[in-house]
Amino acid sequence: MVFEDRHPDDLAFPRQTARTQGFSLGQPRDLVVSPDGSRVAFLRSKAADDPVTCLWILDVDVDGAERCVVDPRDGDGATGAEMTPAERARRERLRERAEGITAFTADRDLTAACFLVAGRLHVVDLATGALTELATAGTPDAPTLSPDGLSVAYVIDGALIVRALDGPERTLAAADDPDVSFGLAEFAASEEMRRHEGFWWSPDGARIAVCRVDEGPVRTWWLSEPTDPGAHPRPMRYPQAGTPNAIVTLWLLDVTDGSRVEVVWDRGGFEYLARVVWAPNAPLTILVQARDQRTTRILEVAEATGATSLVLEDHDDVWLELLEGSPGRLADGSLVSTVDADDARRVRIGTTIVTPPDVHVEELVGIDGDGVWFSATEGDPREIHLYRVGSGADPRPVAPEPGIQTGVVGGGTVVMRSYGAEDQHPRTVVLHEGIEHQVLAHVEEPVVDPRPALALLGPRELPAALVLPQGREPDEPVPVLLSPYGGPHFRLVVRWRGAYRTDQYFADRLGAAVLVIDGRGMPGRSVSWEHAVQGDFSLTLDDQIEGLASAAERWPFLDLSRVAIRGWSFGGMLSAMAVLKRPDVFHAAVAGAPVGDQRLYDTHYTERYLGDPNADPEPYARSSPITYVAGADPVRPLLLIHGFADDNVFAANTLQLSAALFARGYPHDLVLLPNASHMGGSADLVVARHLAELDFLRRALGLAEPGA
């Protein structure tokens, strides 16, 4: 795309962001540690602007030497994805934009791995690099190696297939009903529960536990591409809030003879299958959740009969959060899980809580022998550290320096992903027997230099970051651009410079102060802080206003007569609500991919916070921007942006909001992106979207182009 009339500084950062896919290319990812700690497998592309990911091995015992095991460009060079509907859905749920090897699974000892390239199934010997392509009867999804590495299971057209590496395909489970599939996670599990798997091998490889998903009760929605009038709309089963979910059951299949047993639990009371764990030295274990998400049960399965027995039940009158990695098992089979107690999320081994209430757990990242590794905050929600608990010792952070850390573990080796407070890029460090190896990353230095000023604002001590033009306090008043996400599950205010690149771009090119505020509902502080948004998302707007007023007291150069707000997804919803509900505070807004009407979002997310819309529609009304259109004063500029291919927040949200604004006589700008999903579109559209926002905000706030 050519923008001949643009200032070069308007273009430099958007083009760099598009070229590097948000600085994610060239970074190691999807790291797996062998049980003996001697090897680490991971994905990485070979340059900061190379979209093709390769499979690598780091040999810990050989001074951290790295080997590229598979470069998908070798051979016939085909790297682009031949996407089935399931693969397209997987990429959307995981926000996957790369090409090449975008996922892999390995055997128990990390000696072999399987993966797809351009829709074709491959298995590689991780020691020798010997590569084998396995012919399949169709395009496979979700290939998974058996623990012994001798067989692979995958899904073709909703049927679960298994084969020995040197044998023929065998169908273990299939259905004649087109609404029924085996072995794939349904939308609610993959998007909201963070359960992306639909089947699991037993530790001895003799059985497979597989989900049977019946989407017959789920409403069919349609994704169309109006820029191509000849394209057929694409159907999708979307569990709209207040409507039926998919019927998910779990079956145990014998790999040898195909015999099957259904796992039985109270599906009427617990319709969500949230977690499945099949670890050595322990029974098959599942975590099920009630539709209202206030009660969960951890159940053990009798493999011969499918009967389940209750191990633990947890209840909260508001809701219970599902954490990644929980439940799990220690080497001796002891159950590891998390529990909300003393207003904190804590680690529990068996029924004993083993972490203190001032350590708020966010994720169980791994279990290594008798140790549980987890990420958590301790006092400051802007920092996340990696901890270990076990052997009777109190948890201590592995790396206490300011920033964000998480990781993976195995065999005494820790692979830590560290986002240092003063760093622009994350570092991946392998810690083994007191020796540190750094995994190579190919990066470009950003053309912006973010220097955020962090603060706690107002009586609620709202975490905030202020980003100034060129990082310097101005001599005269400057306009303010709020840049929130503002919703549950995702914080923006962290002690890591790299988090503020886009904010620095807008600050530099607008000549405005960009203010980022995390309010109630954000993770990392306390359970009650997260629960505060129950029944009313609009109070997240109150927190933005409170933070803005406090910021103006702290930094008097903030001009409250010129305040704009921009955001995407929940942040887009918040931005639209800001100018419609509080035009006395906000003078312009950019709303990207907003949920305009909460009734158009999914069951598991929306009902967790707003309840059942059939029983009480009021929380949905007060939490939806479209509600405030009727009483809005049509004087505040509003830009709506949405992609037609968005299968998470459907474009109907923005189109219905735009129609309501039009009927109200509220002038607004509308940008609809062809072939763009919730995570964005092509590189050209990434650049164009930055420029559209920049130009709109300059017009709305009466700002000149810096350096023009």
Secondary structure, 3 states (H helix, E strand, C coil): CCCCCCCHHHHHHHHHHHHCCCCCCCCCEEEEECCCCCEEEEEEECCCCCCEEEEEEEECCCCCEEEEEECCCCCCCCCCCCCCHHHHHHHHHHCCCCEECCCEEECCCCCEEEEEECCEEEEEECCCCCEEEECCCCCCEEEEECCCCCEEEEEECCEEEEEECCCCCEEEECCCCCCEEECECCHHHHHHHCCCECEEECCCCCEEEEEEEECCCCCEEEECCCCCCCCCCEEEECCECCCCCCEEEEEEEECCCCCEEEECCCCCCCCEEEEEECCCCCCCEEEEECCCCCEEEEEEECCCCCCEEEEEEEECCCCCCCCCCCCEECCCCCEEEEEEECCEEEEEECCEECCCCCCEEEEEEEEECCEEEEEEECCCCCCEEEEEEECCEEEEECCCCCEEEEEEEECCEEEEEEEECCCCCCEEEEEECCEEEEECCCCCCCCCCCCCEEEEECCCCEEEEEECHHHCCCCCCEEEEECCCCCCCCCCCCCCHHHHHHHHHHHHHHCCEEEEECCCCCCCCCHHHHHCCCCCCCHHHHHHHHHHHHHHHHCCCEEEEEEEEEEECHHHHHHHHHHHHCCCCCCEEEEECCCCCHHHCEHHHHHHHHCCCCCCCHHHHHCCHHHHCCCCCCCCCEEEEEECCCCCCCCHHHHHHHHHHHHHCCCCEEEEECCCECCECCHHHHHHHHHHHHHHHHHHHCCCCCCC
